[in-house]
Amino acid sequence: MKNRGDHYLGLDLLRGVSGYGVAISHFFAFIYNSEVSEYISFLFVEFFFVLSGFVLFPQILKIYNSKKNILIFYKRRWLRTLPLYLLSLLIVAIITNNLLSFDFVKYLFLIQNILPNSLTNDFFPIVWSLSIEEFFYLLFPIIILIVNRKNLLKFLIYLISIILFFKILITFYFDLDFLRKGTFIRFDAIVIGFIARYFYKNLSFLISSSLYFVLFFFYIIIAEFIILNTEVYFVKYFFIIYLQILSLFALLFFIKIENIFNNKFLKNVFSLVSKQTYSVYLFHIIFIYLLYDLDITVLNKFCIYIFLLFISSTLIFYLFEKPILDKRPKLI
């Protein structure tokens, strides 16, 4: 299930699972105030970080080949992420009557989670992860220019260690929400994906799948304990680390299943949901706002929600995203 060079269709499936996983979890969390659903959504969001690091690693390495690639990298990332984000932000701000607010300006520049409790009205709560990714894209290529390529792996390990140690110090002072969403203290989640790119071929399918399922089921088992103890120092720190470890093994598992699904129809399905993922992630909150007060059964509301997500995200990709993506410059 690997084609087009380093393109992994197993990761298309992970991307689609993550996107729809977030959307479905948030449906029950926001409309029906389900704490368990919100807890599950944390995991699906976390998958995106390690996936980004893994997929973008070869592109960032090309900066070593030519410094001109750093500007090309920025153009590619910004054309991929910002146009649709700005469109979704505009729609959400209009729906929630926040278009002229100071919070809108913070969202516009993706600085809403640099400091804790910086928003008066968190009207677009799902885009905290995009803030982390965008600042990582901006800063990390500059940082690695001063690191010798031969020492890059060592640098990545040092960087993760420093961030983890820093979290030990600040966990006393900040709540779990900021520890999970703080823009500059979550870079390690993406760097883990970078390191996975070095070692993923050396881990067997049996080991990666076994560890993934064990860690996943344990995550479900401890849900109530985590929810009830989010202010406990050890619980806060453990939870963030556990999310990252579980995300790593999810990535390795989905890479390793590439030879199981050798069916053209399934490949097309995986490819389609992968293309839908970004618009599903950004636009599902819009449909939650629109459906929130609709007085129908849970099942009917959920079916309408999924139908709207599927149709809109498909149209958005082919009519809005793809024309922009086709204009992105190639890395040298």
N, C-alpha and C positions, 0 to 999 in steps of 0.2 A: 504493500500500500504506500510505497514511497515513489514519488515521481518528480519530474521537473527539478532535478538536482537535489537540493536539500529540503524539498517540500514534503512534509509528513501528513498523510491523510488522517492518521490516528490523532494528530493534533487538531485537525479540523473538527473531529468529533469532540475532543475536549473543549475546544472553543465554543462549539454549539451547545454542549451540555452546560457549560459555565454560564453562557448568556441566558439561555432559557431557565436555568436553575435559579439565577438571580431574579429574573422576572417573576417566576412562579412563587418563589419564597417571599418576595416583596408584596405580591398580591395578597397573600394571607397575613403578612406582617402588618401592612399599612391599612388594609381595609377591615381586617378582623382582629387586629391587635394581638397577633400570635407571636409571643416571645420566642417560641421554639422555631418558628419559620424564619424570624429575623436571625436567630443564631445559626441556622443552616445557611442562610444567605451569605454570612461571613466567609464561609468556606468557598463558595462558588466565586466570590469576588477575589479571594486570595489566589485562586488558580490563575487568574489573568496575569498576576505579577510574575510568577515563575515562568509562565508561558511566554511573556514578552521578553524576558531575559534570554531564554533559550533561542527564540526565533530571531531576535535582533543581533545576537552575538556575532554571527558572520558579517553582518553589515558594518558593525562598529569596528571589527578587525580591519576592514578595508581602509579605515582612516590611516592605518599604518602604511598602506600602499601609496596613498596620496593624500596630502593635507586638504586638497580641494574637495575630497569626499565628505569632509565635515559639513560643509555648506549644503552639499547634495543630500546628506543624511537628514539635515534639518528640514529641507524642503520636502523630502519624502515623508517624514514623520508628520509635519504640520499639515501638508495636503491630505494626509490620511485621517488625521484626528480633528483638526480645528474647524473645517467648514461645517461638518455635521453637528459638532458640538455647539457652535454658535447658533445654528438654526434651532436646535433643540432648546437651548437656553432662552432664546427669544420667545419661543412658543410657551415654555413653562412660565416665564416671567409674565407674559400677557395673561395666561390662564389664572395665575395666582395674584395678579395685580401687584407685581413687584418690578415692573419694567424700569421705573425711575428711582428705585431705592438704592441705598449705598451698598446693600448686600448684593444687588445685581452687579455692581462694579467689581466687587470682590470675586464673584463668580466669573466675570468676564476675563479677568486676569489670572484666574485659577489660584488665588491666594487665600481662599476662604478657610483653609486648614493649616496654614503655616503656624498660627498661634491657636491655643485652645479657646473655645467659646467666643470666637471672633464674629459670629453671625447673630444678628437680631432675629432673623427669620430664615431658617434653613429650608428654603422652599424648593431646592433642587438637591436633596440629600444624597443622591446616589453617585455624584460625580467627584467625590473626594478622591477616589482611586485615580481618576484622570489627572488630577492635580499632581499626584505623586509621579505618575508616568511622564507627564510633560516636563516637569522640572528635572527629572532624571535624564530624559532625552537631551535637555539643554545643557546640563552640567557634566554628565559623565564623559561624552566624547572629548571635552576639553581636558578633563582630568587625565585621561589615559594617554594623552599626547606627551605627558611628562614621564610616563612609565615605559620602560623598555619592554618590548614585546615579549622577550624571554622571561621577564619577571612578572608578567601580567597575572598569572594564576596566583602567585604568592601575594601580589597586591590585592587581589579580590578577596582572598582569605583574610588578610589583615583588615581590610575594610569592613567585612562582616563582623569580625571579632571586635573591632572598635565600636561599631554601632550597637552590638549586643551588650557590650560593657557599659556603654553610655545609657542604654535602657535600664540596666540594673540600677543606675544612680537616680534616674528621673521617675522610675515607676512609683516611688513613694509620693511624688508630688502631683501626678496627673492621673486622671481617671482612665478606664479601659477604652473609652470612646476615642480619646486623643491618642493614646498609645497605638491604637489600631489605624487611625486616620491621619496622624500628623505627617505632613508632607515630607519633611527631611529626615524623619526617623524611621521611615519605611523603605528606604532605598535598598536595604539588605534583602528584602523580599524579591526584588528583581535580580540582584546580583547572584542569588542562589540559582536562578535559571541559567545565568552565564556559566557558573561552575558546573552545573549539570551537563552542559554542552561538552565539557572535557571528558566526562566519565561515563556517560549514559550507555556507551557500547560495551562497557565492562561488567554491567549488571545483568544477570539472567532474568528471563521473563518470570520464572518461578519465584525468585526472590522479590522482584519488584511488585508483582501482583499480590503475593502473600503479605508483604509489609503494608501495601496500600490498603487492603481490605481490613487487616487487623487495626491499623490506625484509624480508618474511617469508622468502623463499628465502635471503637472505643470513644471516638469523638461524639457519637450519638449517645452512648451510654452516660457520659459525664455531662450531658447538656444541662440537666436540672441543677447539678452542683455548680457549674460555671455561672449560670444565670442568677443563682442565689448568692454567689460570693464574688461578684465582680469588683468589690472594693478591697478585697484581701490582696496584699502585696504579692504573695507567691502565686495566687491564682491569676492575677493580671499578667504577670511576666510569663508564666508557664503557658497561658492560653495563646499569646502571640507567637511564641516559639513553636508551639504544637501546630498551629495553623500553617506555619512555614514548612515544617517537616512533612506534614500531610500533603501539602501542595506539591512538594518535590516528588514524592512517591506517586502522586496522581499523574504528574507529568511523565515519569518513567514508565508507569503502567500503560498509559495511552500510546506512548511511542512503541512499546513492545507488542501491542496487540495488532500492529500493522499487517501482519500476515494472516490474521484470523478472518478478516472481512475481505475476501478477494472476490467481491461481487460488484458488477458495474453499477447496478441500481443503488446499492448501499454507498458506493463511492460518490455517486451524484447527490445523494441525500446529505452525506457528510459535508460535501462541498457547498451545498446550498445553505445549510444551517450555519456554516462557518461564515459565509458572506453576509448572512443576516445579523450576525452577532452584535456588531457595533451599534446598529440602529435599534436592535432589541434592547440593548443595555441602556441607551440614552432615552429612548422614547417610551419605555414601558411605564415610567412614572406619569407620563401624560395620560395614558389610558386609565391608570389607577385614579387620577384626579377626575377624569370624565365619568368613570363608572362608580365612583365612591358612593354617591347617594341614590343610585339606581335601585329601585325597590323590586328586585326579583330574587329568585333562589340563588344560592351560592353556586350551584352547578351551572345554571344558565349564565350567570355573570362571568364565571370562569371560562366557559366555552366561548363567549363573545370576546373576552379578553385575549385568549390565545389566537382566535381567528383574526382579530384586528392586528395583533403583533405579527403574525405570519405574513399576512397580505401586505401590510404597510412596510415591513422591513424588506421584503422582496422587492417591492416597487422602489423604495428608497435606494437600495443598493444599485439597481440597474439604471434608474433615472437620475440619481443625484451623485452617489458615491463613485460608481464606475467611470463616468466621464471625467471626473477629477483625477481618479487614480491612473487613468490612461495617460494623463499629461505629466505624471511625475518623472523627473529625470532619473537616469540610470547611474548607479555608482560606478566609478572608474575601476 
